[in-house]
Amino acid sequence: MRPLLAVAAVLAVSACGAGKEQPPAPSPTPPPPAPVTTAENPCTREGVSLTAGPVEAALGHRASVVTMVNCGTKSLRVEGYPAVAVLDAARKPMEIAVEHGSSYMARDPGAQPQTLEPGQHLLSVLSWSNTVTAGESATGSFATVTPVPGGEARTLPVDTDLGTTGKLTVTAWAPKLLN
């Protein structure tokens, strides 16, 4: 009989807090991207820094998000698409087609005027397909990105396994990615 009393006591104690709701734990809010100025990613003369995210893959398609942050002290007017060139491992330009628009991996918002305040960011997606048919497969190791016409270019590490398509698609600068 004693084991039954012990079980009843445990159940009674655990039931004491059953009717009380615990407040939900606050969900962490991610901080906004901080201006990044390092030896590897200095501010350009226009006052922006550029970084490339990891290459994401889906069904033979690939994409990398380029983030431009205003690391300067003044507002910057941005409109359109970054100028992009793909470089091989020796940092030599590759002969590929660069197109503006949507792809399997990203929807293009189209060129719209943007005002980039200090500390704010804009995004552009570089995407390609790794399709291999007849011919030699092309693989790039870097992308040179010029954020604004006539601006200073930055070379970013981006592994681009273009297969035999020879094509890269670029979306316009936007504050967020479109679904």
Solvent accessible surface area in square Angstrom, and as a share of the most:
residue,aa,sasa,rsa
1,M,177,0.79
2,R,200,0.73
3,P,98,0.62
4,L,118,0.58
5,L,115,0.57
6,A,59,0.46
7,V,83,0.48
8,A,53,0.41
9,A,56,0.44
10,V,100,0.58
11,L,116,0.58
12,A,62,0.48
13,V,109,0.62
14,S,76,0.49
15,A,61,0.47
16,C,104,0.62
17,G,43,0.42
18,A,81,0.63
19,G,77,0.74
20,K,148,0.63
21,E,166,0.75
22,Q,147,0.65
23,P,112,0.70
24,P,123,0.77
25,A,91,0.71
26,P,126,0.80
27,S,94,0.61
28,P,127,0.80
29,T,119,0.69
30,P,110,0.69
31,P,113,0.71
32,P,108,0.68
33,P,57,0.36
34,A,66,0.51
35,P,73,0.46
36,V,58,0.33
37,T,83,0.48
38,T,62,0.36
39,A,98,0.76
40,E,153,0.68
41,N,13,0.07
42,P,50,0.31
43,C,41,0.24
44,T,7,0.04
45,R,174,0.63
46,E,47,0.21
47,G,11,0.10
48,V,1,0.00
49,S,2,0.01
50,L,0,0.00
51,T,58,0.33
52,A,28,0.22
53,G,30,0.29
54,P,105,0.66
55,V,55,0.31
56,E,99,0.44
57,A,71,0.55
58,A,37,0.29
59,L,155,0.77
60,G,32,0.31
61,H,45,0.20
62,R,44,0.16
63,A,8,0.06
64,S,1,0.00
65,V,43,0.24
66,V,0,0.00
67,T,27,0.16
68,M,0,0.00
69,V,8,0.05
70,N,1,0.01
71,C,24,0.14
72,G,24,0.23
73,T,128,0.74
74,K,161,0.68
75,S,62,0.40
76,L,32,0.16
77,R,154,0.56
78,V,2,0.01
79,E,96,0.43
80,G,10,0.10
81,Y,50,0.19
82,P,1,0.00
83,A,62,0.48
84,V,17,0.10
85,A,41,0.32
86,V,1,0.01
87,L,16,0.08
88,D,44,0.23
89,A,81,0.63
90,A,71,0.55
91,R,136,0.50
92,K,126,0.53
93,P,106,0.67
94,M,39,0.17
95,E,180,0.81
96,I,35,0.18
97,A,53,0.41
98,V,55,0.31
99,E,79,0.35
100,H,108,0.48
101,G,16,0.15
102,S,67,0.43
103,S,41,0.26
104,Y,126,0.48
105,M,51,0.23
106,A,15,0.12
107,R,135,0.49
108,D,28,0.15
109,P,32,0.20
110,G,24,0.23
111,A,52,0.41
112,Q,86,0.38
113,P,73,0.46
114,Q,28,0.12
115,T,73,0.43
116,L,2,0.01
117,E,71,0.32
118,P,62,0.39
119,G,26,0.25
120,Q,88,0.39
121,H,53,0.24
122,L,6,0.03
123,L,25,0.13
124,S,0,0.00
125,V,7,0.04
126,L,1,0.00
127,S,2,0.01
128,W,11,0.04
129,S,30,0.20
130,N,46,0.24
131,T,63,0.37
132,V,94,0.54
133,T,100,0.58
134,A,96,0.75
135,G,65,0.63
136,E,164,0.73
137,S,62,0.40
138,A,28,0.21
139,T,83,0.48
140,G,0,0.00
141,S,27,0.17
142,F,36,0.15
143,A,0,0.00
144,T,30,0.18
145,V,0,0.00
146,T,26,0.15
147,P,2,0.01
148,V,20,0.11
149,P,122,0.76
150,G,73,0.71
151,G,13,0.12
152,E,45,0.20
153,A,44,0.34
154,R,39,0.14
155,T,54,0.31
156,L,13,0.06
157,P,99,0.62
158,V,4,0.02
159,D,98,0.51
160,T,1,0.00
161,D,41,0.21
162,L,0,0.00
163,G,0,0.00
164,T,37,0.21
165,T,56,0.32
166,G,22,0.21
167,K,82,0.35
168,L,1,0.00
169,T,12,0.07
170,V,0,0.00
171,T,6,0.03
172,A,1,0.01
173,W,3,0.01
174,A,9,0.07
175,P,75,0.47
176,K,141,0.60
177,L,89,0.44
178,L,59,0.29
179,N,169,0.87
